[in-house]
């Protein structure tokens, strides 16, 4: 996947599932970038996306929350591949 067309992750200070998600994306060569959480632009994006206090990814205008990204501690592969 070309740079700039992938996902954006919005990490929290502590999220045990973040490493699982990152490993999955890297293993499948899915490009992603990490948002700079303190920036005003990032906070505006989050508010516009009606975020929850959980790990999530964004692809375009679609936000995938932690509950959509995982089933227990396994990545919901189908949900991510659907957006690639």
PyMOL Python script that loads the backbone (N, CA, C, O; Angstrom):
from pymol import cmd

cmd.read_pdbstr("""\
ATOM      1  N   UNK A   1       0.857  -1.167   0.000  1.00  0.00           N
ATOM      2  CA  UNK A   1       0.000   0.000   0.000  1.00  0.00           C
ATOM      3  C   UNK A   1       0.903   1.230   0.000  1.00  0.00           C
ATOM      4  O   UNK A   1       1.883   1.274   0.743  1.00  0.00           O
ATOM      5  N   UNK A   2       0.594   2.198  -0.799  1.00  0.00           N
ATOM      6  CA  UNK A   2       1.434   3.387  -0.933  1.00  0.00           C
ATOM      7  C   UNK A   2       1.329   4.285   0.289  1.00  0.00           C
ATOM      8  O   UNK A   2       0.282   4.387   0.927  1.00  0.00           O
ATOM      9  N   UNK A   3       2.440   4.928   0.593  1.00  0.00           N
ATOM     10  CA  UNK A   3       2.466   5.857   1.717  1.00  0.00           C
ATOM     11  C   UNK A   3       1.429   6.946   1.494  1.00  0.00           C
ATOM     12  O   UNK A   3       1.264   7.432   0.375  1.00  0.00           O
ATOM     13  N   UNK A   4       0.736   7.326   2.549  1.00  0.00           N
ATOM     14  CA  UNK A   4      -0.289   8.355   2.453  1.00  0.00           C
ATOM     15  C   UNK A   4      -1.668   7.808   2.158  1.00  0.00           C
ATOM     16  O   UNK A   4      -2.646   8.553   2.223  1.00  0.00           O
ATOM     17  N   UNK A   5      -1.778   6.526   1.835  1.00  0.00           N
ATOM     18  CA  UNK A   5      -3.081   5.937   1.552  1.00  0.00           C
ATOM     19  C   UNK A   5      -3.462   4.900   2.592  1.00  0.00           C
ATOM     20  O   UNK A   5      -4.449   4.183   2.428  1.00  0.00           O
ATOM     21  N   UNK A   6      -2.688   4.821   3.655  1.00  0.00           N
ATOM     22  CA  UNK A   6      -2.927   3.811   4.686  1.00  0.00           C
ATOM     23  C   UNK A   6      -3.778   4.322   5.826  1.00  0.00           C
ATOM     24  O   UNK A   6      -4.636   5.189   5.656  1.00  0.00           O
ATOM     25  N   UNK A   7      -3.520   3.766   6.977  1.00  0.00           N
ATOM     26  CA  UNK A   7      -4.254   4.082   8.188  1.00  0.00           C
ATOM     27  C   UNK A   7      -3.503   5.113   9.016  1.00  0.00           C
ATOM     28  O   UNK A   7      -2.303   5.320   8.839  1.00  0.00           O
ATOM     29  N   UNK A   8      -4.221   5.748   9.910  1.00  0.00           N
ATOM     30  CA  UNK A   8      -3.625   6.602  10.930  1.00  0.00           C
ATOM     31  C   UNK A   8      -4.003   6.018  12.269  1.00  0.00           C
ATOM     32  O   UNK A   8      -5.186   5.803  12.534  1.00  0.00           O
ATOM     33  N   UNK A   9      -3.017   5.752  13.129  1.00  0.00           N
ATOM     34  CA  UNK A   9      -3.321   5.243  14.460  1.00  0.00           C
ATOM     35  C   UNK A   9      -3.278   6.398  15.450  1.00  0.00           C
ATOM     36  O   UNK A   9      -2.466   7.314  15.325  1.00  0.00           O
ATOM     37  N   UNK A  10      -4.158   6.338  16.425  1.00  0.00           N
ATOM     38  CA  UNK A  10      -4.249   7.338  17.477  1.00  0.00           C
ATOM     39  C   UNK A  10      -3.992   6.631  18.801  1.00  0.00           C
ATOM     40  O   UNK A  10      -4.931   6.148  19.433  1.00  0.00           O
ATOM     41  N   UNK A  11      -2.743   6.562  19.227  1.00  0.00           N
ATOM     42  CA  UNK A  11      -2.412   5.797  20.424  1.00  0.00           C
ATOM     43  C   UNK A  11      -2.692   6.551  21.717  1.00  0.00           C
ATOM     44  O   UNK A  11      -2.645   7.780  21.766  1.00  0.00           O
ATOM     45  N   UNK A  12      -2.980   5.793  22.745  1.00  0.00           N
ATOM     46  CA  UNK A  12      -3.076   6.329  24.095  1.00  0.00           C
ATOM     47  C   UNK A  12      -1.741   6.077  24.780  1.00  0.00           C
ATOM     48  O   UNK A  12      -0.895   5.363  24.241  1.00  0.00           O
ATOM     49  N   UNK A  13      -1.543   6.650  25.953  1.00  0.00           N
ATOM     50  CA  UNK A  13      -0.291   6.415  26.672  1.00  0.00           C
ATOM     51  C   UNK A  13      -0.075   4.932  26.921  1.00  0.00           C
ATOM     52  O   UNK A  13       1.036   4.427  26.753  1.00  0.00           O
ATOM     53  N   UNK A  14      -1.123   4.236  27.317  1.00  0.00           N
ATOM     54  CA  UNK A  14      -1.013   2.807  27.571  1.00  0.00           C
ATOM     55  C   UNK A  14      -2.154   2.081  26.874  1.00  0.00           C
ATOM     56  O   UNK A  14      -3.326   2.299  27.182  1.00  0.00           O
ATOM     57  N   UNK A  15      -1.802   1.228  25.945  1.00  0.00           N
ATOM     58  CA  UNK A  15      -2.801   0.406  25.266  1.00  0.00           C
ATOM     59  C   UNK A  15      -2.158  -0.939  24.964  1.00  0.00           C
ATOM     60  O   UNK A  15      -1.334  -1.039  24.054  1.00  0.00           O
ATOM     61  N   UNK A  16      -2.523  -1.977  25.715  1.00  0.00           N
ATOM     62  CA  UNK A  16      -1.893  -3.280  25.523  1.00  0.00           C
ATOM     63  C   UNK A  16      -2.133  -3.871  24.133  1.00  0.00           C
ATOM     64  O   UNK A  16      -1.340  -4.691  23.671  1.00  0.00           O
ATOM     65  N   UNK A  17      -3.188  -3.478  23.477  1.00  0.00           N
ATOM     66  CA  UNK A  17      -3.497  -4.031  22.159  1.00  0.00           C
ATOM     67  C   UNK A  17      -2.761  -3.314  21.032  1.00  0.00           C
ATOM     68  O   UNK A  17      -2.734  -3.811  19.906  1.00  0.00           O
ATOM     69  N   UNK A  18      -2.173  -2.177  21.307  1.00  0.00           N
ATOM     70  CA  UNK A  18      -1.494  -1.407  20.267  1.00  0.00           C
ATOM     71  C   UNK A  18      -0.379  -2.218  19.610  1.00  0.00           C
ATOM     72  O   UNK A  18      -0.255  -2.222  18.385  1.00  0.00           O
ATOM     73  N   UNK A  19       0.419  -2.895  20.403  1.00  0.00           N
ATOM     74  CA  UNK A  19       1.526  -3.681  19.849  1.00  0.00           C
ATOM     75  C   UNK A  19       1.009  -4.830  18.982  1.00  0.00           C
ATOM     76  O   UNK A  19       1.608  -5.150  17.955  1.00  0.00           O
ATOM     77  N   UNK A  20      -0.092  -5.444  19.387  1.00  0.00           N
ATOM     78  CA  UNK A  20      -0.705  -6.515  18.593  1.00  0.00           C
ATOM     79  C   UNK A  20      -1.117  -5.962  17.239  1.00  0.00           C
ATOM     80  O   UNK A  20      -0.865  -6.583  16.206  1.00  0.00           O
ATOM     81  N   UNK A  21      -1.755  -4.790  17.244  1.00  0.00           N
ATOM     82  CA  UNK A  21      -2.231  -4.168  16.007  1.00  0.00           C
ATOM     83  C   UNK A  21      -1.060  -3.787  15.107  1.00  0.00           C
ATOM     84  O   UNK A  21      -1.102  -4.025  13.900  1.00  0.00           O
ATOM     85  N   UNK A  22      -0.015  -3.196  15.689  1.00  0.00           N
ATOM     86  CA  UNK A  22       1.148  -2.791  14.908  1.00  0.00           C
ATOM     87  C   UNK A  22       1.823  -3.991  14.253  1.00  0.00           C
ATOM     88  O   UNK A  22       2.220  -3.922  13.090  1.00  0.00           O
ATOM     89  N   UNK A  23       1.953  -5.085  14.990  1.00  0.00           N
ATOM     90  CA  UNK A  23       2.548  -6.308  14.441  1.00  0.00           C
ATOM     91  C   UNK A  23       1.734  -6.823  13.253  1.00  0.00           C
ATOM     92  O   UNK A  23       2.291  -7.242  12.238  1.00  0.00           O
ATOM     93  N   UNK A  24       0.403  -6.784  13.399  1.00  0.00           N
ATOM     94  CA  UNK A  24      -0.472  -7.234  12.327  1.00  0.00           C
ATOM     95  C   UNK A  24      -0.286  -6.384  11.077  1.00  0.00           C
ATOM     96  O   UNK A  24      -0.112  -6.921   9.983  1.00  0.00           O
ATOM     97  N   UNK A  25      -0.321  -5.066  11.229  1.00  0.00           N
ATOM     98  CA  UNK A  25      -0.182  -4.170  10.081  1.00  0.00           C
ATOM     99  C   UNK A  25       1.165  -4.366   9.393  1.00  0.00           C
ATOM    100  O   UNK A  25       1.235  -4.415   8.165  1.00  0.00           O
ATOM    101  N   UNK A  26       2.218  -4.477  10.169  1.00  0.00           N
ATOM    102  CA  UNK A  26       3.552  -4.678   9.593  1.00  0.00           C
ATOM    103  C   UNK A  26       3.654  -6.029   8.886  1.00  0.00           C
ATOM    104  O   UNK A  26       4.214  -6.116   7.793  1.00  0.00           O
ATOM    105  N   UNK A  27       3.124  -7.067   9.498  1.00  0.00           N
ATOM    106  CA  UNK A  27       3.192  -8.411   8.906  1.00  0.00           C
ATOM    107  C   UNK A  27       2.491  -8.472   7.555  1.00  0.00           C
ATOM    108  O   UNK A  27       2.887  -9.238   6.677  1.00  0.00           O
ATOM    109  N   UNK A  28       1.450  -7.663   7.392  1.00  0.00           N
ATOM    110  CA  UNK A  28       0.679  -7.658   6.148  1.00  0.00           C
ATOM    111  C   UNK A  28       1.049  -6.482   5.244  1.00  0.00           C
ATOM    112  O   UNK A  28       0.367  -6.193   4.260  1.00  0.00           O
ATOM    113  N   UNK A  29       2.139  -5.817   5.600  1.00  0.00           N
ATOM    114  CA  UNK A  29       2.652  -4.681   4.819  1.00  0.00           C
ATOM    115  C   UNK A  29       1.599  -3.623   4.564  1.00  0.00           C
ATOM    116  O   UNK A  29       1.497  -3.077   3.466  1.00  0.00           O
ATOM    117  N   UNK A  30       0.821  -3.343   5.590  1.00  0.00           N
ATOM    118  CA  UNK A  30      -0.194  -2.297   5.519  1.00  0.00           C
ATOM    119  C   UNK A  30       0.423  -1.033   6.105  1.00  0.00           C
ATOM    120  O   UNK A  30       0.812  -1.007   7.273  1.00  0.00           O
ATOM    121  N   UNK A  31       0.510   0.009   5.292  1.00  0.00           N
ATOM    122  CA  UNK A  31       1.147   1.254   5.709  1.00  0.00           C
ATOM    123  C   UNK A  31       0.253   1.985   6.713  1.00  0.00           C
ATOM    124  O   UNK A  31      -0.968   2.033   6.563  1.00  0.00           O
ATOM    125  N   UNK A  32       0.889   2.549   7.733  1.00  0.00           N
ATOM    126  CA  UNK A  32       0.160   3.372   8.692  1.00  0.00           C
ATOM    127  C   UNK A  32       1.101   4.433   9.234  1.00  0.00           C
ATOM    128  O   UNK A  32       2.323   4.299   9.175  1.00  0.00           O
ATOM    129  N   UNK A  33       0.502   5.487   9.763  1.00  0.00           N
ATOM    130  CA  UNK A  33       1.267   6.526  10.421  1.00  0.00           C
ATOM    131  C   UNK A  33       0.694   6.716  11.817  1.00  0.00           C
ATOM    132  O   UNK A  33      -0.461   6.379  12.074  1.00  0.00           O
ATOM    133  N   UNK A  34       1.499   7.252  12.706  1.00  0.00           N
ATOM    134  CA  UNK A  34       1.068   7.499  14.078  1.00  0.00           C
ATOM    135  C   UNK A  34       0.819   8.991  14.236  1.00  0.00           C
ATOM    136  O   UNK A  34       1.698   9.809  13.964  1.00  0.00           O
ATOM    137  N   UNK A  35      -0.375   9.338  14.676  1.00  0.00           N
ATOM    138  CA  UNK A  35      -0.738  10.739  14.864  1.00  0.00           C
ATOM    139  C   UNK A  35      -0.023  11.311  16.079  1.00  0.00           C
ATOM    140  O   UNK A  35       0.190  10.620  17.075  1.00  0.00           O
ATOM    141  N   UNK A  36       0.338  12.563  15.980  1.00  0.00           N
ATOM    142  CA  UNK A  36       0.940  13.285  17.093  1.00  0.00           C
ATOM    143  C   UNK A  36      -0.207  13.751  17.993  1.00  0.00           C
ATOM    144  O   UNK A  36      -0.846  14.768  17.721  1.00  0.00           O
ATOM    145  N   UNK A  37      -0.457  13.002  19.058  1.00  0.00           N
ATOM    146  CA  UNK A  37      -1.640  13.235  19.883  1.00  0.00           C
ATOM    147  C   UNK A  37      -1.780  14.644  20.451  1.00  0.00           C
ATOM    148  O   UNK A  37      -2.905  15.140  20.515  1.00  0.00           O
ATOM    149  N   UNK A  38      -0.712  15.317  20.867  1.00  0.00           N
ATOM    150  CA  UNK A  38      -0.924  16.648  21.437  1.00  0.00           C
ATOM    151  C   UNK A  38      -1.242  17.740  20.417  1.00  0.00           C
ATOM    152  O   UNK A  38      -1.604  18.847  20.815  1.00  0.00           O
ATOM    153  N   UNK A  39      -1.120  17.468  19.110  1.00  0.00           N
ATOM    154  CA  UNK A  39      -1.317  18.541  18.136  1.00  0.00           C
ATOM    155  C   UNK A  39      -2.783  18.951  18.038  1.00  0.00           C
ATOM    156  O   UNK A  39      -3.688  18.137  18.220  1.00  0.00           O
ATOM    157  N   UNK A  40      -2.994  20.222  17.748  1.00  0.00           N
ATOM    158  CA  UNK A  40      -4.355  20.758  17.622  1.00  0.00           C
ATOM    159  C   UNK A  40      -5.091  20.090  16.467  1.00  0.00           C
ATOM    160  O   UNK A  40      -6.284  19.808  16.571  1.00  0.00           O
ATOM    161  N   UNK A  41      -4.388  19.836  15.368  1.00  0.00           N
ATOM    162  CA  UNK A  41      -5.012  19.201  14.215  1.00  0.00           C
ATOM    163  C   UNK A  41      -5.508  17.805  14.554  1.00  0.00           C
ATOM    164  O   UNK A  41      -6.613  17.428  14.164  1.00  0.00           O
ATOM    165  N   UNK A  42      -4.708  17.037  15.271  1.00  0.00           N
ATOM    166  CA  UNK A  42      -5.097  15.682  15.659  1.00  0.00           C
ATOM    167  C   UNK A  42      -6.303  15.710  16.591  1.00  0.00           C
ATOM    168  O   UNK A  42      -7.243  14.934  16.417  1.00  0.00           O
ATOM    169  N   UNK A  43      -6.278  16.586  17.562  1.00  0.00           N
ATOM    170  CA  UNK A  43      -7.407  16.669  18.495  1.00  0.00           C
ATOM    171  C   UNK A  43      -8.692  17.059  17.773  1.00  0.00           C
ATOM    172  O   UNK A  43      -9.767  16.565  18.115  1.00  0.00           O
ATOM    173  N   UNK A  44      -8.595  17.933  16.786  1.00  0.00           N
ATOM    174  CA  UNK A  44      -9.766  18.311  15.995  1.00  0.00           C
ATOM    175  C   UNK A  44     -10.296  17.114  15.222  1.00  0.00           C
ATOM    176  O   UNK A  44     -11.506  16.892  15.178  1.00  0.00           O
ATOM    177  N   UNK A  45      -9.390  16.331  14.603  1.00  0.00           N
ATOM    178  CA  UNK A  45      -9.803  15.124  13.883  1.00  0.00           C
ATOM    179  C   UNK A  45     -10.520  14.151  14.805  1.00  0.00           C
ATOM    180  O   UNK A  45     -11.533  13.560  14.431  1.00  0.00           O
ATOM    181  N   UNK A  46      -9.998  13.990  15.999  1.00  0.00           N
ATOM    182  CA  UNK A  46     -10.596  13.055  16.949  1.00  0.00           C
ATOM    183  C   UNK A  46     -11.997  13.492  17.347  1.00  0.00           C
ATOM    184  O   UNK A  46     -12.919  12.678  17.386  1.00  0.00           O
ATOM    185  N   UNK A  47     -12.152  14.762  17.638  1.00  0.00           N
ATOM    186  CA  UNK A  47     -13.467  15.261  18.026  1.00  0.00           C
ATOM    187  C   UNK A  47     -14.456  15.128  16.875  1.00  0.00           C
ATOM    188  O   UNK A  47     -15.622  14.796  17.088  1.00  0.00           O
ATOM    189  N   UNK A  48     -13.995  15.386  15.667  1.00  0.00           N
ATOM    190  CA  UNK A  48     -14.873  15.271  14.502  1.00  0.00           C
ATOM    191  C   UNK A  48     -15.292  13.830  14.269  1.00  0.00           C
ATOM    192  O   UNK A  48     -16.366  13.584  13.721  1.00  0.00           O
ATOM    193  N   UNK A  49     -14.469  12.877  14.674  1.00  0.00           N
ATOM    194  CA  UNK A  49     -14.776  11.459  14.473  1.00  0.00           C
ATOM    195  C   UNK A  49     -15.530  10.828  15.626  1.00  0.00           C
ATOM    196  O   UNK A  49     -15.752   9.617  15.630  1.00  0.00           O
ATOM    197  N   UNK A  50     -15.931  11.633  16.610  1.00  0.00           N
ATOM    198  CA  UNK A  50     -16.659  11.123  17.780  1.00  0.00           C
ATOM    199  C   UNK A  50     -15.950   9.931  18.401  1.00  0.00           C
ATOM    200  O   UNK A  50     -16.531   8.858  18.565  1.00  0.00           O
ATOM    201  N   UNK A  51     -14.678  10.140  18.745  1.00  0.00           N
ATOM    202  CA  UNK A  51     -13.866   9.046  19.260  1.00  0.00           C
ATOM    203  C   UNK A  51     -14.277   8.627  20.659  1.00  0.00           C
ATOM    204  O   UNK A  51     -14.904   9.384  21.400  1.00  0.00           O
ATOM    205  N   UNK A  52     -13.911   7.415  20.995  1.00  0.00           N
ATOM    206  CA  UNK A  52     -14.072   6.875  22.337  1.00  0.00           C
ATOM    207  C   UNK A  52     -12.683   6.789  22.946  1.00  0.00           C
ATOM    208  O   UNK A  52     -11.689   6.860  22.223  1.00  0.00           O
ATOM    209  N   UNK A  53     -12.598   6.639  24.231  1.00  0.00           N
ATOM    210  CA  UNK A  53     -11.293   6.515  24.880  1.00  0.00           C
ATOM    211  C   UNK A  53     -10.780   5.089  24.718  1.00  0.00           C
ATOM    212  O   UNK A  53     -10.782   4.303  25.665  1.00  0.00           O
ATOM    213  N   UNK A  54     -10.354   4.779  23.542  1.00  0.00           N
ATOM    214  CA  UNK A  54      -9.815   3.459  23.233  1.00  0.00           C
ATOM    215  C   UNK A  54      -8.900   3.597  22.029  1.00  0.00           C
ATOM    216  O   UNK A  54      -8.956   4.588  21.301  1.00  0.00           O
ATOM    217  N   UNK A  55      -8.069   2.607  21.830  1.00  0.00           N
ATOM    218  CA  UNK A  55      -7.191   2.587  20.664  1.00  0.00           C
ATOM    219  C   UNK A  55      -8.039   2.547  19.408  1.00  0.00           C
ATOM    220  O   UNK A  55      -9.052   1.849  19.369  1.00  0.00           O
ATOM    221  N   UNK A  56      -7.644   3.282  18.383  1.00  0.00           N
ATOM    222  CA  UNK A  56      -8.350   3.173  17.122  1.00  0.00           C
ATOM    223  C   UNK A  56      -7.478   3.575  15.947  1.00  0.00           C
ATOM    224  O   UNK A  56      -6.423   4.191  16.101  1.00  0.00           O
ATOM    225  N   UNK A  57      -7.959   3.201  14.762  1.00  0.00           N
ATOM    226  CA  UNK A  57      -7.326   3.540  13.496  1.00  0.00           C
ATOM    227  C   UNK A  57      -8.316   4.345  12.674  1.00  0.00           C
ATOM    228  O   UNK A  57      -9.530   4.224  12.836  1.00  0.00           O
ATOM    229  N   UNK A  58      -7.769   5.173  11.786  1.00  0.00           N
ATOM    230  CA  UNK A  58      -8.619   5.920  10.854  1.00  0.00           C
ATOM    231  C   UNK A  58      -8.126   5.652   9.448  1.00  0.00           C
ATOM    232  O   UNK A  58      -6.923   5.623   9.192  1.00  0.00           O
ATOM    233  N   UNK A  59      -9.069   5.455   8.538  1.00  0.00           N
ATOM    234  CA  UNK A  59      -8.771   5.324   7.108  1.00  0.00           C
ATOM    235  C   UNK A  59      -9.753   6.244   6.402  1.00  0.00           C
ATOM    236  O   UNK A  59     -10.949   5.958   6.344  1.00  0.00           O
ATOM    237  N   UNK A  60      -9.245   7.349   5.866  1.00  0.00           N
ATOM    238  CA  UNK A  60     -10.135   8.329   5.255  1.00  0.00           C
ATOM    239  C   UNK A  60     -11.087   8.883   6.304  1.00  0.00           C
ATOM    240  O   UNK A  60     -10.647   9.423   7.319  1.00  0.00           O
ATOM    241  N   UNK A  61     -12.373   8.756   6.069  1.00  0.00           N
ATOM    242  CA  UNK A  61     -13.370   9.240   7.023  1.00  0.00           C
ATOM    243  C   UNK A  61     -13.894   8.132   7.938  1.00  0.00           C
ATOM    244  O   UNK A  61     -14.790   8.367   8.748  1.00  0.00           O
ATOM    245  N   UNK A  62     -13.337   6.929   7.809  1.00  0.00           N
ATOM    246  CA  UNK A  62     -13.775   5.789   8.608  1.00  0.00           C
ATOM    247  C   UNK A  62     -12.885   5.623   9.832  1.00  0.00           C
ATOM    248  O   UNK A  62     -11.662   5.539   9.715  1.00  0.00           O
ATOM    249  N   UNK A  63     -13.499   5.576  10.992  1.00  0.00           N
ATOM    250  CA  UNK A  63     -12.793   5.339  12.245  1.00  0.00           C
ATOM    251  C   UNK A  63     -13.131   3.936  12.725  1.00  0.00           C
ATOM    252  O   UNK A  63     -14.303   3.576  12.833  1.00  0.00           O
ATOM    253  N   UNK A  64     -12.095   3.140  13.014  1.00  0.00           N
ATOM    254  CA  UNK A  64     -12.297   1.806  13.575  1.00  0.00           C
ATOM    255  C   UNK A  64     -11.882   1.836  15.038  1.00  0.00           C
ATOM    256  O   UNK A  64     -10.713   2.052  15.357  1.00  0.00           O
ATOM    257  N   UNK A  65     -12.834   1.619  15.913  1.00  0.00           N
ATOM    258  CA  UNK A  65     -12.573   1.627  17.341  1.00  0.00           C
ATOM    259  C   UNK A  65     -12.023   0.279  17.792  1.00  0.00           C
ATOM    260  O   UNK A  65     -12.107  -0.715  17.071  1.00  0.00           O
ATOM    261  N   UNK A  66     -11.471   0.266  18.972  1.00  0.00           N
ATOM    262  CA  UNK A  66     -10.878  -0.938  19.538  1.00  0.00           C
ATOM    263  C   UNK A  66     -11.837  -2.122  19.479  1.00  0.00           C
ATOM    264  O   UNK A  66     -11.427  -3.234  19.147  1.00  0.00           O
ATOM    265  N   UNK A  67     -13.096  -1.895  19.795  1.00  0.00           N
ATOM    266  CA  UNK A  67     -14.067  -2.992  19.801  1.00  0.00           C
ATOM    267  C   UNK A  67     -14.315  -3.556  18.399  1.00  0.00           C
ATOM    268  O   UNK A  67     -14.769  -4.692  18.265  1.00  0.00           O
ATOM    269  N   UNK A  68     -14.021  -2.768  17.348  1.00  0.00           N
ATOM    270  CA  UNK A  68     -14.154  -3.256  15.980  1.00  0.00           C
ATOM    271  C   UNK A  68     -12.857  -3.890  15.470  1.00  0.00           C
ATOM    272  O   UNK A  68     -12.880  -4.712  14.554  1.00  0.00           O
ATOM    273  N   UNK A  69     -11.743  -3.507  16.059  1.00  0.00           N
ATOM    274  CA  UNK A  69     -10.437  -3.983  15.627  1.00  0.00           C
ATOM    275  C   UNK A  69     -10.043  -5.321  16.240  1.00  0.00           C
ATOM    276  O   UNK A  69      -9.202  -6.038  15.697  1.00  0.00           O
ATOM    277  N   UNK A  70     -10.654  -5.653  17.374  1.00  0.00           N
ATOM    278  CA  UNK A  70     -10.252  -6.857  18.101  1.00  0.00           C
ATOM    279  C   UNK A  70     -11.439  -7.718  18.500  1.00  0.00           C
ATOM    280  O   UNK A  70     -12.530  -7.215  18.770  1.00  0.00           O
ATOM    281  N   UNK A  71     -11.209  -9.019  18.533  1.00  0.00           N
ATOM    282  CA  UNK A  71     -12.108  -9.957  19.188  1.00  0.00           C
ATOM    283  C   UNK A  71     -11.237 -10.591  20.264  1.00  0.00           C
ATOM    284  O   UNK A  71     -10.317 -11.348  19.956  1.00  0.00           O
ATOM    285  N   UNK A  72     -11.519 -10.291  21.497  1.00  0.00           N
ATOM    286  CA  UNK A  72     -10.677 -10.614  22.645  1.00  0.00           C
ATOM    287  C   UNK A  72      -9.321  -9.948  22.396  1.00  0.00           C
ATOM    288  O   UNK A  72      -9.263  -8.719  22.359  1.00  0.00           O
ATOM    289  N   UNK A  73      -8.248 -10.688  22.227  1.00  0.00           N
ATOM    290  CA  UNK A  73      -6.947 -10.082  21.947  1.00  0.00           C
ATOM    291  C   UNK A  73      -6.423 -10.451  20.563  1.00  0.00           C
ATOM    292  O   UNK A  73      -5.216 -10.417  20.325  1.00  0.00           O
ATOM    293  N   UNK A  74      -7.324 -10.801  19.655  1.00  0.00           N
ATOM    294  CA  UNK A  74      -6.938 -11.125  18.287  1.00  0.00           C
ATOM    295  C   UNK A  74      -7.429 -10.022  17.354  1.00  0.00           C
ATOM    296  O   UNK A  74      -8.515  -9.474  17.538  1.00  0.00           O
ATOM    297  N   UNK A  75      -6.623  -9.711  16.365  1.00  0.00           N
ATOM    298  CA  UNK A  75      -6.988  -8.691  15.386  1.00  0.00           C
ATOM    299  C   UNK A  75      -8.140  -9.191  14.526  1.00  0.00           C
ATOM    300  O   UNK A  75      -8.132 -10.337  14.076  1.00  0.00           O
ATOM    301  N   UNK A  76      -9.130  -8.335  14.297  1.00  0.00           N
ATOM    302  CA  UNK A  76     -10.247  -8.640  13.406  1.00  0.00           C
ATOM    303  C   UNK A  76      -9.762  -8.361  11.980  1.00  0.00           C
ATOM    304  O   UNK A  76     -10.019  -7.290  11.430  1.00  0.00           O
ATOM    305  N   UNK A  77      -9.066  -9.324  11.392  1.00  0.00           N
ATOM    306  CA  UNK A  77      -8.415  -9.154  10.100  1.00  0.00           C
ATOM    307  C   UNK A  77      -9.379  -8.737   8.997  1.00  0.00           C
ATOM    308  O   UNK A  77      -9.060  -7.864   8.191  1.00  0.00           O
ATOM    309  N   UNK A  78     -10.536  -9.344   8.958  1.00  0.00           N
ATOM    310  CA  UNK A  78     -11.505  -9.062   7.902  1.00  0.00           C
ATOM    311  C   UNK A  78     -11.899  -7.584   7.880  1.00  0.00           C
ATOM    312  O   UNK A  78     -12.039  -6.984   6.814  1.00  0.00           O
ATOM    313  N   UNK A  79     -12.074  -7.013   9.057  1.00  0.00           N
ATOM    314  CA  UNK A  79     -12.488  -5.602   9.154  1.00  0.00           C
ATOM    315  C   UNK A  79     -11.412  -4.674   8.577  1.00  0.00           C
ATOM    316  O   UNK A  79     -11.738  -3.690   7.914  1.00  0.00           O
ATOM    317  N   UNK A  80     -10.146  -4.979   8.823  1.00  0.00           N
ATOM    318  CA  UNK A  80      -9.060  -4.144   8.317  1.00  0.00           C
ATOM    319  C   UNK A  80      -8.866  -4.370   6.825  1.00  0.00           C
ATOM    320  O   UNK A  80      -8.753  -3.406   6.067  1.00  0.00           O
ATOM    321  N   UNK A  81      -8.824  -5.626   6.391  1.00  0.00           N
ATOM    322  CA  UNK A  81      -8.638  -5.911   4.969  1.00  0.00           C
ATOM    323  C   UNK A  81      -9.747  -5.291   4.112  1.00  0.00           C
ATOM    324  O   UNK A  81      -9.513  -4.919   2.962  1.00  0.00           O
ATOM    325  N   UNK A  82     -10.935  -5.184   4.668  1.00  0.00           N
ATOM    326  CA  UNK A  82     -12.059  -4.595   3.939  1.00  0.00           C
ATOM    327  C   UNK A  82     -11.769  -3.144   3.545  1.00  0.00           C
ATOM    328  O   UNK A  82     -12.277  -2.673   2.527  1.00  0.00           O
ATOM    329  N   UNK A  83     -10.976  -2.442   4.319  1.00  0.00           N
ATOM    330  CA  UNK A  83     -10.667  -1.031   4.039  1.00  0.00           C
ATOM    331  C   UNK A  83      -9.389  -0.831   3.232  1.00  0.00           C
ATOM    332  O   UNK A  83      -9.101   0.282   2.791  1.00  0.00           O
ATOM    333  N   UNK A  84      -8.627  -1.894   3.038  1.00  0.00           N
ATOM    334  CA  UNK A  84      -7.347  -1.750   2.301  1.00  0.00           C
ATOM    335  C   UNK A  84      -7.541  -1.578   0.816  1.00  0.00           C
ATOM    336  O   UNK A  84      -6.566  -1.446   0.077  1.00  0.00           O
TER     337      UNK A  84
END
""", "prot")
cmd.dss("prot")
cmd.show_as("cartoon", "prot")
cmd.util.cbc("prot")
cmd.orient("prot")
